[in-house]
Amino acid sequence: MLNHIVDDDEARDIVRRLVAALPSGSYVAISHTTDEVDGEAMHEATRGVTESGGTPVVARSAAQLRTFFEDLELLEPGVVSCSRWRPEATPWGEPPEYAHFCGVGRKP
C-alpha cells in the first residue's frame, strides 16, 4: 500500500509507526513499484492509473525504499527486484528483473 502514499515523509512515518508497535524480533516485508526498471514505462503506467480516476501511485527507487528500513536490520540481499530476493538456483541463470522491488527488515 506504500506505493499509494505519494508523500515520502508520510510513507516513512507510516512505516515508523508500524515498526514502533511491533515487538523486538519482528520482521517487516515491503514490496513496492520502482522506476529503476523500465522507468518511463512505469511513469506512464502510474500516470494512466491516476488520470483514469484510480488511486494515485508512486514508483520509488531502491535508495528511497531503503529509507523505510532505517529502524530495522535490513536482511540480505537488501532492496532488490522481487524476482531476485533470494532466488533459488536454476539452470537458466539469474531471473529477470521486475519493476517491483522488495526487502525484509528485522526489528532489533
N, C-alpha and C positions, 0 to 999 in steps of 0.2 A: 504494500500500500504506500510505501515511501515515495514511489515514483509519481504519486498523485499529490504529494505535498511539494509544491513548486518552490517554496521559500526554503533555502538551505538551512538557515538558522532554526526555523520552525521544525524541520525534519530532524535535525540533530537534537533539539530539545525533546521531541517525542521519544527518540531512542534513549536519551539520558534518563527520562522519567521511567521508562520501561526497565532499564538496567537497574536503576535505584531500587525498584520494587522486587527484584529477583534476589534469591539467596545466593551466597557465595558458592561457586562451583557450577552455577547455571551456564547454559550455552545459549547464544543468540545467533540465529542464522538470518542473513539478509540476502535477498536476491533483488536485482534492480536492472532496469533497462540502462543501456550505456550508448554513448555516441562514439566510442572508441573503435567500434566495428561497424563499417558501413555508415559512418556518421551522417552524411547528407540524407541517406535513405531513412535513417531513424528520425532526423529532424522533420522530414517531410511527413512521416507517419504520425508523429506526435502533433504536428500542426493540423493534420487531417482529422484526428480524433477531436481536438479542441474546436475546430471550425465546424464540425458536424454536430456540435452540442454535447459532446461527451465530456467526461471529467478531464480537466487538463492533466497532461502527462509531461514529465520532465525526464530527460536522459542525463545521467551523471557519469563522470569519468571515474576510473579506478581510484585516483587520488581523492576525489570528492567522497567516494564511498568509504575509503579508509577512515575518514574523519568520524564516521558513525561508530567506529570501533575504538575510539580514543580511551574509553574507560574499561576496555576489555583486553584480554590477551588474544591477539589475532592468531588463529591457527594457520599452519602451513597448508596450502601454498599461498595464503593471503587472499586478496581480492583478485579473482581471475574470472574468465568466461566460465559459466556454469558447467560447460562440457569438459573443462579442463581442471575442475576441482577434484583432485584425487581420482583421476580416471583409472580404470583397470587396464592393464597392458593388453594390447591386441596385436595381431599380426599385421594390421593395416596402418600402424603408426599412430601419431598423435591425432586426437579427434579435432574436428573443425572448431573454429572459434565462433561463438554466437554472440549476438548483440544483447546479451543478458549476463551480467556479472553477479558473482556471489562471494560470500565469505562467511566464516563462522568464528565467533569470539567466545572466550570463556571469562566469566566474571571471577576475578581473584578472590 
